[in-house]
C-alpha cells in the first residue's frame, strides 16, 4: 500500500516553475530518497507534503485519502534543511513544547522525551539552553524533535550535515530502526553515497521535473554501460580492441572493459579463456548514483535560470 | 485551538520569567517616581543663592529692596564698592549693586559689579526688585495711596465652569482633565510601541533562527502569528496591571500616612486659597472624573490599539531578513501615525471638541491615543455618545483588517529567505490567491 501518493503536482512562483507536473508514490515502511541539485524544487515539494504550501494543481494522497494538512500534520515529522530551534529556551522544555504542538499530552510528551534522551544519552542536557549546544548536539536534538510524536511519515532534509561519523551512525541506525517499525521515511540530500547506503527507492528531480524514478538497484541497472572489471593472471598485455570488447581503462592492476553491443559476458570470458588467460576475478561495474546524478544533471544548466511564468 | 494556547503560553511564560521583564516592571515606576521627585526637588531649588551688596547713592532703594530666599540685599558703605571696583573681591558678597544719584522718571546708570555673571533668572529678579522699589517711590511722589491701590486691585475673578446636564456641585476643571488625558495618551503610546516592536523582534528572531519552518510544519502560520501577538499582549497587560496594583497600594499606604500630616499643614498654611485649590482638585477627581469608565476605556484602547499595531509590526517582522537596518526602514510607515498621534494630542488637549480631535479619535490609526486624551474631559459631553460608539466600532474593524492583511503577508514572508521584500512584494502576497 502507498503511504503517500503525489499526482501531477504543480506549484509555480512568480519567476519559477518550482514544481512542474511531478508524480510519484511512496511505499509504506520504505526509505525514499528525494534527490536533486540545488534549486531543483525539492524543498518546495517537501513543503507541499508537509502542508506548508498548497499545490497549484494536482493531488496529494496520504494513506489513500486526500491529504488534509490540518489533521495530518500530527502524523508527519519534518526536519527542514535549515535547522532551527528557540535559542534561549531550555532543551527539555523545547522538546516538550514541540511534542505538544504535534498533539501529544504533556505526560505522554514527557515520557517520549525521556525515552529519546535516554536512548541518545542526552539526559544531562535537559536544563541547558539551546544556544549552549554544539552544532552536532543541536542536530541530534532536532532529529529527536522530528520523531518524538511517532509520526508515520518522517521527512529528513540533509539530516547528517554537520554530524561527525559516530553521531551520523547513531542517527542512521535510528532511521533504519524507525523504518523497520513501520515508519516511512523521505530522505533528501545531495550526498549520493548516503543515498546508496540508506534508500530503497529514489526520485531525482531537476528544474521542477522528475528525471528518474526507481529502486536504487533498478536505476543502476538501467544506467549500466556493460563495463566489467577483470583481474587477470600474469599473462602480459591485454588486447585493447577486439570484436567482443574495448579496453576502456586500467586501475589498480584491474582492467576495465566494455562489452560491445550484441555480445555477452560469457563471450568475453570464452574469448579470454581461449587465449589461455587466467581470470582471477570478474565482475560487472555498475555506475554509482553519483555518476548517474552528474550525468543527468550535467545536460541541463548547472544553475537555475529565472524565467517569466505566465 | 489547543495549539494557539500552547503558543500563547510559551510566549507569555518565557517573557514573564525573563529578568528584563521583572526589572522593567519594578524599575519603570521607580524611574517615574525618581523623575517626579527630581523635578520637584530642582524646581524648589530656585537657582543660585546670592548675597548682593547695595551701594545706594540715591537713597531711594535702600529701604525698599526686600531680601528673598535667593537674593539677600545688604546695604554697604562706599568703601566696599570702591574695593570691588579696584578689582578686589569682597568675601561676603557675590557682587555689588551700584545705584548712582538718579532721576526717578528716567533711571539710568544702575550697575551690578561682580566677578561672575548673574544667571538669567537672577538678573530678571534683581530687575524686578528694583522696578518694584522704583514703582513704589513713584507712587509716593505722585501722592497715590499704595494701600488703597492694593485694595482696589485685589479682586481678580476666576470663572467656575459648570457643564450642562451634570451635577450642579460638579465643577469642570480643564487643567486636571488635560493632565489625565495627557498621561493616558502617553501611556497608551508607550505600551503600543514597546510591545509592538517586541512582537516584531520576536518574529524576526523566529525567521532568522529558522524555527519558523519547523513551527509551520506543526501549526498554521496564522496560529503562530496570533499566538505571538496575544502572548506578548498578555505580558503587556500583566505589566500594566502590576503597575496599577503598585500605584493603588502606594497611594493608600502613603495616603493614610500623609493625610494627617497634610491636613495639619494645610490648616497651618498661610494661604487659605492653596488649601481650597487642593480641596477643589480632590473633589474634582473624585466626583467629576469617571474613574471606572476611564480605566475601562483605557483597557479597551490599549488592547485593541495594541492588536491593531502589533499585527502591522508582525507583518514587517516577517518580511525583513537578518539585517536590522531593513526593519528600521520598514517600520517607518507604521511608526509615523503613532508619532503623529502624539503630536496631535497636544492640540487635542487644548481643543478637545474641535474637528481634528473628533476625527482623530475615530480613525483607528490615531484613536487609541487621541480618544484617551479626550475622554477625561467628560463623557457624555465633550465626547459625544456616537463618537465613542463609532470609534469603538472602527477600532474593532481596523483590528480585523490589519490582522487579515498581516496574516497574508506573514504567511509568505516568514518562509522567504534571501532577498529583502519591499512594499510592492508585500502587496502581491496580500492579493495572491490562497
Boltz contact constraints between the chains, C-beta under 6 A:
constraints:
  - contact:
      token1: [A, 50]
      token2: [B, 217]
      max_distance: 6.0
  - contact:
      token1: [A, 52]
      token2: [B, 216]
      max_distance: 6.0
  - contact:
      token1: [A, 54]
      token2: [B, 434]
      max_distance: 6.0
  - contact:
      token1: [A, 73]
      token2: [B, 218]
      max_distance: 6.0
  - contact:
      token1: [A, 78]
      token2: [B, 217]
      max_distance: 6.0
  - contact:
      token1: [A, 80]
      token2: [B, 213]
      max_distance: 6.0
  - contact:
      token1: [A, 82]
      token2: [B, 210]
      max_distance: 6.0
  - contact:
      token1: [A, 84]
      token2: [B, 209]
      max_distance: 6.0
  - contact:
      token1: [A, 84]
      token2: [B, 210]
      max_distance: 6.0
  - contact:
      token1: [A, 84]
      token2: [B, 211]
      max_distance: 6.0
  - contact:
      token1: [A, 84]
      token2: [B, 214]
      max_distance: 6.0
  - contact:
      token1: [A, 86]
      token2: [B, 211]
      max_distance: 6.0
  - contact:
      token1: [A, 97]
      token2: [B, 10]
      max_distance: 6.0
  - contact:
      token1: [A, 100]
      token2: [B, 6]
      max_distance: 6.0
  - contact:
      token1: [A, 101]
      token2: [B, 3]
      max_distance: 6.0
  - contact:
      token1: [A, 101]
      token2: [B, 6]
      max_distance: 6.0
  - contact:
      token1: [A, 101]
      token2: [B, 218]
      max_distance: 6.0
  - contact:
      token1: [A, 101]
      token2: [B, 219]
      max_distance: 6.0
  - contact:
      token1: [A, 102]
      token2: [B, 218]
      max_distance: 6.0
